[in-house]
Amino acid sequence: MADPLLFNPRTYDPAHFDPETRRLLRATVDWFEERGKRKLIEDYRSRAWLADFLAFSAKEGLFATFLTPSVAADEQPDKRWDTARIAALNEIFGFYGLDYWYAWQVTILGLGPVWQSDNAAARSRAAELLSQGEVFAFGLSEKSHGADIYSTDMLLEPDGSGGFRASGSKYYIGNGNAAGLVSVFGRRTDMEGPDAYVFFAADSRHPAYHLVKNVVDSSKYVSEFRLDNYPVGPDEILHTGRAAFDAALNTVNVGKFNLCTASVGICEHAMYEAVTHAHNRILYGRPVTAFPHVRRELTDAYVRLVGMKLFSDRAVDYFRSAGPDDRRYLLFNPMTKMKVTTEGEKVIDLMWDVIAAKGFEKDNYFAQAAVEIRGLPKLEGTVHVNLALILKFMRNHLLNPADYAPVPTRLDAADDAFLFRQGPARGLGSVRFHDWRTAYDAYAEVPNVGRFREQADALCEFVTTAAPDEEQSRDLDLLLAVGQLFALVVHGQLILEQANLTGLDAEVLDELFAVLVRDFSAHAVELHGKDSATAAQQRWALGAVRRPVVDEARSTRIWERVAALSGAYEMAP
């Protein structure tokens, strides 16, 4: 019997979407299943470029339908930028292989500066390229500076006729080998400061565009390329000045959200393999899953994965409902990137501890899942960068709630137009949030939700009585430990909101929050041990440690859900 909380290609029917979205999602699943596991793994091991997949996408109009905003869709009603269905496709791509997701992801990033631009010619060209099945690229990072956009060495020299000649190199640029349009970030040579920034569109097939190499050993083509005196006409200029800077950050805001649901898909496929293997392997005369520690590890992996899905699904609603007066997504977005993806690593590690050497075998999906899950926390800003970012929201979120109308589940066939008019990328400290306590109050009777609420309340006390002083605020190591505690409170909040919207079994929540209680205690102990932690902070940290509420009967029932995954899905050979 299929678990309703996990994606299963055998039973997948996205009936909550419109007919064309359902058709495309199901067609994508069927394409992978028809290719089969052997071909999927062979292409992964041989680092084959994704030509067959991109041909399928072009034939079906997959990227064009999902990634063309309505305003550029030439009145084709099925084309829109709809975060809910984009998230669904992320999960499918992650389930079958991150290489496929990566080509899609960097296409999304490459389109970001275009759809934010006032350049109608560039937008029209992008829409046409999408309709032809082309992929896109995002030329931001450089070998010497990474994604430090203050220090770009891509230089644009005015040509005297309203355009430029661009010279410089970019590094770690996905799809740089094949992109019909590359959004490139650079700066003018005749100006200084933020007014000098320029985003422009380049073509990877132009003679002045030189592909250097693929910098990774993978089907993902993560390129280094160089422009030598590349002509940039007025029709290729997407943004200038501060608007170019904002376009870079706002594009990353859009793109980083895709990491969470990709990690969910990876973990789901790996879980089917891991549980099936463990439940059917006999060790010392007993199934491996008869051992208590194995049951605990697989149960923890399962509820963590459920938590990843619940948080990500709820975050979609805030993304889609965002506007100039509601920027809560700016917290939930780095949370999906940082928290959900690191949870994915934990899920894989827990399962790998159970299946051990089986996780290395070349004929399993798990071997690539164990590698690829590591990449997601490291893309679109490191975990540390995103932890530091969410700290900007902590005081307002915990202590200074505002009134907002409830945000409903957003599965409607609407265009998320605000994502391409987010405006200046600043003022994060002024963003307000609804009261996080409401979500916890709704489940106060669930034992481990109540136990975790004690820890969340304790964190509010920490912020008001023992927060880092001015000197400690320069100690990023200490601040990151605080950020992990705050992230858990936000993680739990959206999990509970989604559970309430979907009627999730309270026992699953109880088991999940037992894990979160342990996580909070572990991070509190870590804070206690920091070199610069004050005596008051150390006392607070130990006082925040809690033991989860143990219920063996509940844990046994959740284990039975996990055991039922054995044989529930096996990819077609």
C-alpha positions as CSV (number, residue, x, y, z in Angstrom):
1,M,0.0,0.0,0.0
2,A,1.4,3.4,-1.0
3,D,2.2,5.9,1.8
4,P,0.1,9.0,1.1
5,L,2.9,11.2,2.5
6,L,5.5,10.1,0.0
7,F,5.8,10.4,-3.8
8,N,5.3,7.1,-5.5
9,P,5.4,6.9,-9.3
10,R,3.2,3.9,-9.2
11,T,0.3,5.8,-7.8
12,Y,1.2,9.4,-8.6
13,D,-1.8,11.5,-9.8
14,P,-1.4,15.2,-9.2
15,A,-5.2,15.8,-9.4
16,H,-4.9,19.0,-7.5
17,F,-3.5,20.7,-10.6
18,D,-5.1,21.8,-13.8
19,P,-5.2,19.2,-16.7
20,E,-2.1,20.4,-18.6
21,T,0.0,20.5,-15.5
22,R,-1.2,17.0,-14.6
23,R,-0.4,15.8,-18.0
24,L,3.2,17.2,-18.0
25,L,4.0,16.0,-14.5
26,R,2.7,12.5,-15.3
27,A,4.5,12.5,-18.7
28,T,7.8,13.4,-17.0
29,V,7.4,10.5,-14.5
30,D,6.5,8.1,-17.4
31,W,9.5,9.2,-19.4
32,F,11.9,8.3,-16.6
33,E,10.1,5.1,-15.8
34,E,10.2,4.0,-19.5
35,R,13.9,4.7,-19.7
36,G,14.4,2.5,-16.6
37,K,16.8,2.3,-13.7
38,R,19.6,0.7,-15.7
39,K,19.7,3.6,-18.2
40,L,19.3,6.2,-15.5
41,I,22.4,4.8,-13.6
42,E,24.4,4.3,-16.8
43,D,24.0,7.9,-17.9
44,Y,24.9,9.1,-14.4
45,R,28.1,7.0,-14.3
46,S,29.1,7.9,-17.9
47,R,28.6,11.6,-17.3
48,A,26.4,11.7,-20.4
49,W,25.0,15.1,-21.4
50,L,21.3,15.3,-21.0
51,A,20.4,15.6,-24.7
52,D,17.6,13.0,-24.6
53,F,16.0,14.6,-21.6
54,L,16.2,18.1,-23.1
55,A,14.7,16.7,-26.3
56,F,11.8,15.3,-24.3
57,S,11.3,18.6,-22.5
58,A,11.4,20.5,-25.8
59,K,8.9,18.1,-27.4
60,E,6.4,18.4,-24.5
61,G,7.0,22.1,-24.0
62,L,7.8,21.3,-20.3
63,F,10.3,24.1,-19.5
64,A,8.4,26.6,-21.7
65,T,5.0,25.9,-20.0
66,F,6.4,26.0,-16.4
67,L,8.9,28.8,-16.7
68,T,7.2,31.4,-18.9
69,P,5.3,34.1,-16.9
70,S,1.8,34.9,-18.2
71,V,2.9,38.3,-19.3
72,A,5.3,36.7,-21.7
73,A,3.1,33.8,-22.7
74,D,1.5,35.4,-25.8
75,E,-1.9,34.5,-24.4
76,Q,-1.2,30.8,-24.1
77,P,-3.2,29.9,-21.0
78,D,-1.2,27.0,-19.7
79,K,2.0,29.1,-19.5
80,R,2.7,30.7,-16.1
81,W,5.2,30.9,-13.3
82,D,3.5,28.8,-10.7
83,T,5.7,28.0,-7.7
84,A,3.4,25.1,-6.6
85,R,3.9,23.1,-9.8
86,I,7.5,24.1,-10.1
87,A,8.0,22.6,-6.6
88,A,6.2,19.4,-7.8
89,L,8.6,19.1,-10.7
90,N,11.6,19.7,-8.5
91,E,10.6,16.7,-6.4
92,I,10.2,14.5,-9.5
93,F,13.6,15.5,-10.9
94,G,15.3,14.9,-7.5
95,F,13.6,11.5,-7.3
96,Y,15.2,10.4,-10.6
97,G,18.5,12.3,-10.6
98,L,19.9,15.6,-9.6
99,D,21.6,16.1,-13.0
100,Y,18.1,16.6,-14.6
101,W,17.1,19.0,-11.8
102,Y,20.3,20.9,-12.2
103,A,19.7,21.7,-15.9
104,W,16.2,23.0,-15.0
105,Q,17.5,24.9,-11.9
106,V,20.1,26.9,-13.7
107,T,17.6,27.6,-16.4
108,I,15.4,29.2,-13.7
109,L,18.3,31.2,-12.5
110,G,19.2,32.3,-16.0
111,L,15.7,33.5,-16.6
112,G,15.5,35.5,-13.3
113,P,17.3,38.6,-14.5
114,V,15.4,38.5,-17.9
115,W,11.9,38.3,-16.4
116,Q,12.8,41.1,-14.0
117,S,14.0,43.3,-16.8
118,D,12.2,46.1,-18.6
119,N,13.9,45.1,-21.8
120,A,10.9,43.9,-23.9
121,A,13.2,42.6,-26.7
122,A,15.2,40.4,-24.3
123,R,12.0,39.0,-22.7
124,S,10.5,38.2,-26.1
125,R,13.7,36.5,-27.1
126,A,13.8,34.4,-23.9
127,A,10.2,33.3,-24.4
128,E,10.9,32.3,-28.0
129,L,14.1,30.4,-26.9
130,L,12.1,28.5,-24.2
131,S,9.5,27.6,-26.8
132,Q,12.3,26.1,-28.9
133,G,13.4,23.9,-25.9
134,E,16.6,25.9,-25.1
135,V,18.1,26.0,-21.7
136,F,19.5,29.1,-19.9
137,A,22.4,30.0,-17.6
138,F,23.2,32.4,-14.8
139,G,26.6,34.0,-15.2
140,L,27.2,35.4,-11.7
141,S,30.1,33.6,-9.9
142,E,33.8,33.9,-10.7
143,K,36.8,31.8,-9.9
144,S,38.5,34.3,-7.8
145,H,35.5,35.8,-6.0
146,G,32.8,33.1,-6.0
147,A,29.4,34.9,-5.9
148,D,30.8,38.1,-4.3
149,I,29.1,40.4,-6.7
150,Y,30.9,43.4,-5.2
151,S,34.1,42.1,-6.8
152,T,33.2,41.1,-10.3
153,D,36.0,41.1,-12.9
154,M,33.6,40.9,-15.9
155,L,34.4,44.3,-17.4
156,L,32.2,46.2,-19.9
157,E,33.9,48.9,-21.9
158,P,31.5,51.4,-23.7
159,D,31.6,51.1,-27.4
160,G,30.5,54.6,-28.1
161,S,27.2,53.7,-29.7
162,G,25.1,52.8,-26.6
163,G,26.5,49.3,-26.1
164,F,29.6,47.7,-24.6
165,R,32.4,45.2,-25.3
166,A,32.5,42.7,-22.5
167,S,35.7,40.8,-21.4
168,G,36.2,38.5,-18.5
169,S,35.5,35.0,-17.2
170,K,32.8,33.3,-15.2
171,Y,33.2,30.1,-13.2
172,Y,30.8,27.4,-12.0
173,I,28.1,28.3,-14.5
174,G,25.6,25.5,-15.1
175,N,24.4,24.9,-18.7
176,G,27.2,27.2,-19.9
177,N,27.9,24.7,-22.7
178,A,24.5,24.9,-24.3
179,A,22.5,27.9,-23.1
180,G,20.7,29.9,-25.7
181,L,20.9,32.8,-23.3
182,V,23.3,33.4,-20.5
183,S,22.4,36.2,-18.0
184,V,25.9,37.7,-17.2
185,F,26.7,40.1,-14.4
186,G,29.5,42.6,-14.8
187,R,30.6,46.2,-14.3
188,R,31.4,49.1,-16.5
189,T,34.9,50.4,-16.8
190,D,33.9,54.1,-17.1
191,M,32.1,54.3,-13.7
192,E,32.6,53.4,-10.1
193,G,30.4,52.1,-7.3
194,P,26.9,50.5,-7.6
195,D,26.0,52.6,-10.7
196,A,28.5,50.6,-12.7
197,Y,26.8,47.2,-12.4
198,V,25.3,45.7,-15.6
199,F,23.3,42.5,-16.2
200,F,23.4,41.5,-19.9
201,A,22.3,38.6,-22.1
202,A,25.0,36.6,-23.9
203,D,24.7,33.6,-26.3
204,S,27.0,30.6,-25.7
205,R,27.2,30.0,-29.5
206,H,28.7,33.5,-30.2
207,P,32.3,33.4,-31.5
208,A,33.4,35.7,-28.7
209,Y,32.0,33.3,-26.1
210,H,34.7,30.7,-25.3
211,L,33.8,27.6,-23.3
212,V,36.8,26.6,-21.2
213,K,35.7,23.4,-19.5
214,N,33.3,21.5,-17.3
215,V,34.7,22.1,-13.8
216,V,33.0,19.1,-12.3
217,D,33.1,15.4,-13.1
218,S,29.4,15.0,-13.8
219,S,26.6,15.0,-16.4
220,K,25.9,18.5,-15.0
221,Y,27.8,20.9,-17.2
222,V,29.1,23.4,-14.7
223,S,31.1,25.5,-16.9
224,E,34.0,27.9,-16.9
225,F,33.6,30.3,-19.9
226,R,35.4,33.5,-21.1
227,L,34.1,36.5,-23.1
228,D,36.7,38.2,-25.3
229,N,35.5,41.6,-26.6
230,Y,31.9,40.3,-26.6
231,P,29.6,42.8,-28.2
232,V,26.7,43.8,-26.0
233,G,24.1,45.9,-27.8
234,P,21.2,47.8,-26.2
235,D,18.8,44.9,-26.8
236,E,21.1,42.7,-24.6
237,I,21.2,45.0,-21.6
238,L,18.9,43.6,-18.9
239,H,19.7,45.9,-15.9
240,T,22.1,48.7,-15.0
241,G,23.2,50.2,-11.7
242,R,21.6,49.2,-8.4
243,A,18.8,47.4,-10.3
244,A,21.4,44.9,-11.6
245,F,22.6,44.2,-8.0
246,D,19.0,43.7,-6.9
247,A,18.2,41.4,-9.8
248,A,21.1,39.2,-8.8
249,L,19.9,38.8,-5.2
250,N,16.2,38.5,-6.1
251,T,17.0,35.8,-8.7
252,V,18.8,33.8,-6.0
253,N,15.7,34.3,-3.8
254,V,13.6,32.6,-6.6
255,G,16.2,29.9,-7.4
256,K,17.2,28.8,-3.9
257,F,13.7,27.7,-3.1
258,N,14.0,24.8,-5.6
259,L,16.7,23.1,-3.4
260,C,14.2,21.9,-0.8
261,T,11.9,19.9,-2.9
262,A,14.8,18.4,-4.9
263,S,16.2,17.1,-1.7
264,V,12.8,15.7,-0.8
265,G,12.7,13.7,-4.0
266,I,16.2,12.3,-3.5
267,C,15.4,11.1,0.0
268,E,12.1,9.5,-1.1
269,H,13.7,7.4,-3.8
270,A,16.5,6.4,-1.5
271,M,14.1,5.5,1.3
272,Y,12.2,3.0,-0.8
273,E,15.5,1.3,-1.6
274,A,16.9,1.4,1.9
275,V,13.7,0.1,3.7
276,T,13.2,-2.6,1.1
277,H,16.8,-3.8,1.5
278,A,16.9,-3.7,5.3
279,H,13.5,-5.3,5.8
280,N,14.4,-8.3,3.6
281,R,18.0,-8.9,4.8
282,I,18.5,-11.6,7.4
283,L,21.3,-11.0,9.9
284,Y,22.0,-13.4,12.8
285,G,18.8,-15.2,12.0
286,R,16.6,-12.2,12.1
287,P,15.6,-9.4,9.7
288,V,17.8,-6.4,10.0
289,T,14.7,-4.3,10.9
290,A,14.1,-6.4,14.0
291,F,17.0,-4.6,15.7
292,P,15.8,-1.7,17.9
293,H,18.5,0.7,16.7
294,V,17.7,0.0,13.0
295,R,14.0,0.7,13.7
296,R,14.9,3.9,15.4
297,E,17.2,5.1,12.6
298,L,14.7,4.4,9.9
299,T,11.8,5.9,11.8
300,D,13.8,9.0,12.5
301,A,14.6,9.2,8.8
302,Y,11.0,8.8,7.8
303,V,9.6,11.5,10.2
304,R,12.4,13.9,9.2
305,L,11.5,13.4,5.6
306,V,7.8,14.0,6.3
307,G,8.9,17.2,8.1
308,M,10.9,18.3,5.1
309,K,7.8,17.8,2.9
310,L,5.5,19.6,5.2
311,F,7.7,22.6,5.6
312,S,8.4,22.9,1.9
313,D,4.8,22.6,0.9
314,R,3.7,25.3,3.4
315,A,6.5,27.6,2.3
316,V,5.1,27.5,-1.2
317,D,2.0,29.2,0.1
318,Y,4.0,32.1,1.5
319,F,6.0,32.4,-1.6
320,R,2.9,32.6,-3.8
321,S,1.1,35.0,-1.5
322,A,4.0,37.4,-1.1
323,G,3.8,41.1,-2.0
324,P,5.3,44.5,-1.1
325,D,3.5,44.4,2.3
326,D,4.1,40.7,3.0
327,R,7.7,39.6,2.7
328,R,7.6,36.7,5.1
329,Y,8.9,34.5,2.3
330,L,12.3,36.2,2.8
331,L,12.7,34.1,6.0
332,F,11.0,30.9,4.8
333,N,13.1,30.9,1.6
334,P,16.6,30.6,3.2
335,M,15.0,28.1,5.6
336,T,14.1,25.8,2.8
337,K,17.6,26.2,1.4
338,M,19.4,25.7,4.7
339,K,17.2,23.7,7.0
340,V,15.4,21.3,4.6
341,T,18.6,20.4,2.6
342,T,20.6,19.7,5.8
343,E,17.7,17.6,7.0
344,G,18.0,15.7,3.7
345,E,21.6,14.9,4.6
346,K,20.6,13.5,7.9
347,V,17.9,11.4,6.3
348,I,20.4,9.8,3.9
349,D,23.0,9.3,6.7
350,L,20.5,7.6,8.9
351,M,19.5,5.2,6.1
352,W,23.1,4.6,5.1
353,D,24.0,3.6,8.6
354,V,21.4,0.9,8.3
355,I,22.2,-0.4,4.8
356,A,26.0,0.1,5.1
357,A,27.9,-1.3,2.2
358,K,24.7,-1.7,0.1
359,G,24.8,2.1,-0.2
360,F,27.9,1.9,-2.4
361,E,26.6,-0.6,-5.0
362,K,26.6,0.6,-8.5
363,D,23.2,-0.8,-9.5
364,N,21.3,1.2,-6.8
365,Y,19.9,4.7,-6.9
366,F,21.2,5.1,-3.3
367,A,24.8,5.4,-4.3
368,Q,24.1,8.6,-6.3
369,A,21.7,9.9,-3.7
370,A,24.4,9.7,-1.1
371,V,26.6,11.9,-3.2
372,E,24.1,14.3,-4.7
373,I,22.3,15.1,-1.4
374,R,25.6,16.7,-0.2
375,G,25.5,19.3,-3.0
376,L,22.2,21.0,-2.2
377,P,23.2,22.6,1.1
378,K,26.2,24.1,-0.7
379,L,24.4,25.7,-3.6
380,E,22.9,29.2,-3.8
381,G,24.9,30.3,-0.7
382,T,26.4,28.1,2.0
383,V,24.5,26.9,5.1
384,H,26.5,29.4,7.1
385,V,25.5,32.3,4.8
386,N,21.8,31.4,5.0
387,L,21.9,30.8,8.8
388,A,23.4,34.3,9.2
389,L,20.6,35.6,6.9
390,I,17.8,34.2,8.9
391,L,19.2,35.7,12.1
392,K,18.2,39.1,10.7
393,F,14.6,38.1,11.2
394,M,14.8,36.4,14.7
395,R,13.8,39.2,17.0
396,N,10.8,40.3,15.0
397,H,9.7,36.8,14.4
398,L,9.9,35.6,18.0
399,L,8.9,38.8,19.9
400,N,7.1,41.2,17.6
401,P,4.3,39.6,15.7
402,A,2.0,41.5,13.4
403,D,-1.6,40.8,12.2
404,Y,-1.9,39.1,8.8
405,A,-4.9,37.4,7.2
406,P,-4.4,33.6,7.2
407,V,-2.5,32.4,4.1
408,P,-4.5,29.5,2.5
409,T,-3.1,26.5,0.6
410,R,-2.0,27.9,-2.8
411,L,-2.5,25.3,-5.5
412,D,-4.5,27.6,-7.8
413,A,-3.4,28.1,-11.4
414,A,-2.1,31.6,-10.9
415,D,1.0,33.5,-12.0
416,D,3.4,34.4,-9.2
417,A,4.2,37.7,-10.8
418,F,5.6,39.4,-7.6
419,L,8.7,37.2,-7.7
420,F,9.9,39.3,-10.7
421,R,9.2,42.7,-9.1
422,Q,10.5,42.1,-5.6
423,G,12.1,45.5,-5.5
424,P,15.3,46.5,-3.6
425,A,17.0,43.7,-1.8
426,R,17.2,45.4,1.6
427,G,15.3,46.1,4.8
428,L,15.2,42.5,6.1
429,G,15.3,43.6,9.7
430,S,11.9,45.4,9.3
431,V,10.0,42.4,7.9
432,R,7.2,41.4,10.3
433,F,5.6,38.0,10.8
434,H,2.4,36.5,12.2
435,D,2.4,35.0,15.7
436,W,4.3,31.7,15.6
437,R,2.6,30.6,18.8
438,T,-0.7,30.1,17.0
439,A,0.6,27.0,15.1
440,Y,2.0,25.5,18.3
441,D,-1.2,26.2,20.3
442,A,-3.3,24.2,17.8
443,Y,-1.3,21.1,18.8
444,A,-0.7,21.8,22.5
445,E,-2.1,18.4,23.4
446,V,0.5,16.5,21.4
447,P,3.1,15.6,24.0
448,N,6.3,16.4,22.1
449,V,4.9,19.5,20.4
450,G,4.2,20.7,24.0
451,R,7.7,19.7,25.0
452,F,9.2,21.5,22.1
453,R,7.1,24.6,22.8
454,E,8.9,24.8,26.1
455,Q,12.2,25.1,24.3
456,A,10.8,27.7,21.8
457,D,9.6,29.8,24.7
458,A,13.0,29.5,26.3
459,L,14.6,30.8,23.2
460,C,12.4,33.9,23.5
461,E,13.7,34.3,27.0
462,F,17.3,34.0,25.7
463,V,16.7,36.8,23.1
464,T,15.4,39.1,25.8
465,T,17.8,38.3,28.7
466,A,20.9,36.7,27.3
467,A,21.3,37.7,23.7
468,P,24.8,38.2,22.3
469,D,26.2,41.6,23.1
470,E,28.0,43.9,20.6
471,E,31.3,42.1,20.9
472,Q,29.7,38.6,20.6
473,S,27.7,39.8,17.6
474,R,31.0,39.7,15.7
475,D,31.5,36.1,16.7
476,L,29.9,34.3,13.8
477,D,30.6,30.9,15.3
478,L,28.5,31.7,18.3
479,L,25.8,33.4,16.2
480,L,25.4,30.3,14.0
481,A,24.7,28.2,17.0
482,V,21.9,30.6,18.0
483,G,20.7,30.5,14.4
484,Q,20.3,26.7,14.5
485,L,18.0,27.1,17.5
486,F,15.9,29.7,15.8
487,A,15.7,27.7,12.6
488,L,14.2,24.8,14.6
489,V,11.4,27.0,15.9
490,V,10.5,28.3,12.4
491,H,10.8,24.7,11.0
492,G,8.4,23.4,13.6
493,Q,5.9,26.3,12.9
494,L,5.4,25.7,9.2
495,I,5.3,21.9,9.8
496,L,2.4,22.4,12.2
497,E,0.6,24.9,9.9
498,Q,0.8,22.4,7.0
499,A,-0.2,19.5,9.3
500,N,-3.3,21.5,10.3
501,L,-4.2,22.2,6.7
502,T,-3.8,18.6,5.6
503,G,-5.1,16.7,8.7
504,L,-1.9,14.9,9.3
505,D,-2.0,12.1,11.9
506,A,-1.1,13.6,15.3
507,E,1.1,10.5,16.1
508,V,3.3,11.2,13.1
509,L,3.7,14.8,14.4
510,D,4.4,13.5,17.9
511,E,7.2,11.2,16.6
512,L,8.6,14.0,14.5
513,F,8.7,16.5,17.3
514,A,10.4,14.0,19.5
515,V,13.3,14.3,17.0
516,L,13.1,18.1,17.0
517,V,13.3,18.2,20.9
518,R,16.5,16.2,20.7
519,D,17.8,18.5,18.0
520,F,17.1,21.6,20.0
521,S,18.8,20.0,23.0
522,A,21.9,19.1,21.0
523,H,22.2,22.7,19.6
524,A,21.8,24.1,23.1
525,V,24.6,22.0,24.3
526,E,26.7,23.2,21.4
527,L,26.0,26.8,22.3
528,H,27.0,26.0,25.9
529,G,30.4,24.9,24.7
530,K,31.2,27.9,22.5
531,D,34.4,29.7,23.6
532,S,32.7,33.1,23.9
533,A,29.4,31.9,25.6
534,T,28.9,33.9,28.8
535,A,28.0,32.3,32.1
536,A,24.4,33.4,31.7
537,Q,24.2,31.9,28.2
538,Q,25.7,28.7,29.4
539,R,23.1,28.4,32.2
540,W,20.4,29.1,29.7
541,A,21.7,26.5,27.3
542,L,21.7,23.7,29.8
543,G,18.3,24.8,31.1
544,A,16.8,24.5,27.6
545,V,17.7,20.8,27.3
546,R,14.7,18.6,27.3
547,R,14.0,14.9,27.0
548,P,11.3,13.9,24.5
549,V,8.1,12.3,25.7
550,V,8.5,8.5,25.1
551,D,5.6,6.5,23.9
552,E,6.6,3.0,22.8
553,A,3.2,2.2,21.4
554,R,3.2,5.3,19.2
555,S,6.7,4.6,18.0
556,T,5.7,1.1,17.1
557,R,2.8,2.3,15.0
558,I,5.0,4.8,13.2
559,W,7.5,2.0,12.6
560,E,4.8,0.0,11.0
561,R,4.3,2.8,8.5
562,V,8.0,2.7,7.7
563,A,8.0,-1.1,7.3
564,A,5.1,-0.9,4.8
565,L,7.5,1.0,2.4
566,S,9.3,-2.3,1.8
567,G,8.5,-3.3,-1.8
568,A,6.1,-0.3,-2.2
569,Y,8.2,1.0,-5.1
570,E,11.0,-0.3,-7.3
571,M,12.0,1.6,-10.4
572,A,11.4,-0.2,-13.7
573,P,14.6,-1.9,-14.8
